[in-house]
Amino acid sequence: MIYLKSDEEIVLLRSSNLIVAKTLAELAKIIAPGVTTLTLNKRAEEFIRDNGGVPNFLGYGGFPGSICTSVNDQIVHGIPSDNVILKEGDIISIDCGVLKDGFNGDSAYTFCVGEVKPEVVNLLKTTKESLYKGIEQAYEGRRTGDIGAAVQSYCEERGYSVVREMVGHGVGRKLHEAPEVPNYGRKGNGVLLKSGMTIAIEPMINLGTRNLIFEKDGWTTRTADRKPSAHFEHSVAIRQGKADILSSFEFIEQVLGDREF
């Protein structure tokens, strides 16, 4: 069932997403060669709790981390570990969620670790741009297929592939609600978007093949050809004429400045 949110509930969703945004910016300050993904996880959980939230990924379906940390060819759901040490030239996708006042925030960003190869930087730029192409279609009267078609065409025209097995989703009192929001599709198809719906749009885009492999840990997915993957995500509210973006990359961009990509 799809739940339409009131204006008051959307205010609460924005508040949860604001903590997510600021958490990701805190992590941007310490992402560097030599840092472990477990260090990032500990800092994220500490910051979330200090700001009145609860890390909603922790224990979700048995997930052991407060954030997902997916490095290089890992697409999503990477488990933070003391054994994963970032190195120069890596990329790391961090997916973060917060529960506060009964509502969930959810957003993701892919960071560069030091100097990254130009072809990988272009993957990150295109994936981030495709997120906003999808958001442009996320308003009342459009359909989920319009969002997916916008993301898919933007990325495939530039030579990248779109992950099919994982998709965006509704977000609200539950972290994952209906409807599913694929990053591929046909214009005019899919679920009709109505004002008050709140969804997470999250392109997962690969440099090489779209095929993936599930790792033995039961969570981590990686590209079948071991080429890099990027992931960016915003939570948005459906409105008339234009989506209302509830999460934010502004704090991350302030931290990174011209070091973003």
N, C-alpha and C positions, 0 to 999 in steps of 0.2 A: 504494500500500500504506500502511496505517495502522500506525505504530510505537507500541507501548506502552512507556512509559518506566519504568525502575526508580526507586525512591526516591532512589538516589544520583544518577541523571541529573536528576531533578526539582530536587535541591539545586543542581546546576550551572545549570539553567535559571533558577532563582530568582536566582542570583548575577548572571547576565547581565542579567536584567530589573531588578535593583537599580541597575545602572549606568545603564540607560535612564531609570529613574525620577529618579535624581539629575541626569542630564543635562538632562532636561526642566525640573527645578527651577532649574538654573543658567540656563537660557534665560529662565525666568520673571522672573529678576532684572533682565534687560536689555531685555525687550520693552517698547518705548515708541515714541511718534511720533518719526520721524527715523532710526530704526534700519533698516538694510537686511537683507533675508533672507540675504544672503551673510555678513554679520557674524554672524548667528545660526548659520549653517552652520559657520563657522570656529571659533566658540566651542564648538560641540557636538563637533566632531572633536577639538579639543584636549583637552577634558574626558574624552572617551571613551578616548583613547589614554593620557592621564595616569593613568587608573584601570585600566589593564591590558586594555582591550578594543579591538576593531577595529570601526569603523563599517561594518556589514554592508550598508548600502544603497549605499555608494560602489562604483560599477562593476557593481552588480547589474543584469544585462541591459543594461549600458551606461549606467545612471543616473549623472549627473555629480556628484551631491551626497551629503553624509553624512547629511542629513536631508531630508525632504520638507516644504516650506513652502507651504501653500495658503491664499491670502488671499481673504477675502470669498466671492465666487461660485465660487472654485476648490474642488473637492470633495476631491481627493487628488492626490498625485504632483507638486505644484508644485516647480519647480526653483529652488533658491536663486540669487539674482542681486543684483548691485550696483545694478541698475536698478529693483528693487522696494523702495520705501521706505515703511515703515509710517507711517500717519497716524492722527490722532485719529478714533476711531469704527470703525476696522477690527476685524475678527477674523482670527486666523491659526491654522490647524490645523497642528500640527507632529507628524509621524510620525517615530519614531526607533527604530533597531535597533542592537543590539550583539552581536558574536560574541566569546565568551570561553570558553576551555577546551572548544572544540568544540561549544558550544551557543548558540543564538540567543535574544536577548530582543527583544521587539517591543511597543511601546505608543504611543499617540497622545493628544493633548490639544488642545482648541481654547481659545485665549486671547483675552481682550479687550485692545484697545489703547486705553487711556484710557476715556472715557465712550462707551458703546455704546447704540444705540437699544433701548428696552425690548423691542420685538418680537424683536429679534435675541438679546438676553439670554435671553429665554424659550426660543428655539430651542436655545441652548447648554444650558440647564438640562434641558430635556426630553431632549435627545440623551444627556447624561451619565446621567440617570436611567434611560433605556431600556437603556443598557449593563448596569446592575445588574439590571434586569428580565430581561435575557437570561441573565446569570450565574446568577440564581436557578434557572434551568432546566438548568444545565450540571452534571449529576451522573449517576452510573452508572444506566443503565436508561432515561434520557430519550433523545430523538433531536434531531438538529440542527434539525428542523422545530419542535420545542418552543421552542428558543432564538429562531429567526427569528419565530415567531408572537408571542412575548412582546414582542420589539422592535417589530415591525410594528404590533400592536394599540395599544401604548402611544403610539406617535408619531402614527399615523393618527387615533386618537380625539381628538387635540389639534390636528388640522388640518395636520400636516406630512406630507411624502412621503418614502418610503424608496428609496434608490438600489438598483437591481437588478443593474447590470453589474459592480460590485465587491463582494466578499464577504470574510468572515473565512476563516480557514484553520488547518490544523494548523501547529505550530511545534516545532522540535527541533534536530536536527543540521543540517537545512535551514531556511532562513527561511520557505519556503512548502512545506508538506507537506499530504497528505490528512488529513482531509476538508475540503471547502469548507464554510463556515459562513455561509449567507445570513442577511441581516437581515429576511427575510420568509419565510413558509411556513405550513404547516398542522401543528397539533399531531398528534403520533404519526407523522409522516412523517420521512423522511430517515435519515441514518446513525445507528445505535445507538451511544450513548456508553458507553464502558467505562473502568473505573478504570485510570489510567496514560496515557490519552490526554492530550495537551496541545494546546490550541487558542487561537487569537487571535480574540476576539469584538470586532467593530469597527463599530458603527452609523455609517453615513454618511447624514445626514438633512438634507433640504432645506426651506427656508421655502416655496418655491413648487413648481413641477413637479418630478417625479422624473427627467424627461428630461435627458440630459447631452450635452455636446459634447467631443470630443477635440481638444485644441489642436494646432497644427502642429508643436510641438516633439516630438510623439510620446509625451509623458508626461502632461502636465497635463490633467485633466478639469475642466470647469466646468458649472454649471447652464445649461440652455438658455435660461432666462428671466432669467439674470444675478442672480437673488436669492441670498442667502447660504446657505451649507451648513456644517454642523458635523460633527465627527468625533472620537469618543473610542474608545479601544481598551485592553483589558487582555488579557494572556496568562494563561491559567488551566490548572490541572491538574484532570482529572475524578477525582472521588473518590465514595465512597458517601455519599449524603445531602446533600452540599454541595460546591460547587467550591472549590478552593484557588487563590486569586488570587496569581499569581507576580509580577506587576508591581505598581506602587503609585502613587497620586496624593498620598500623604501629604506628600511633600517639596514638591510644587507648592503644595499647600494651605497649608503652613506659610509659604511665601514670600509667597503672595498674601493670605492672611488674608481680611479682608472686601472685598478688591479682586478676588476671584475672578470674580464676575459682577456 
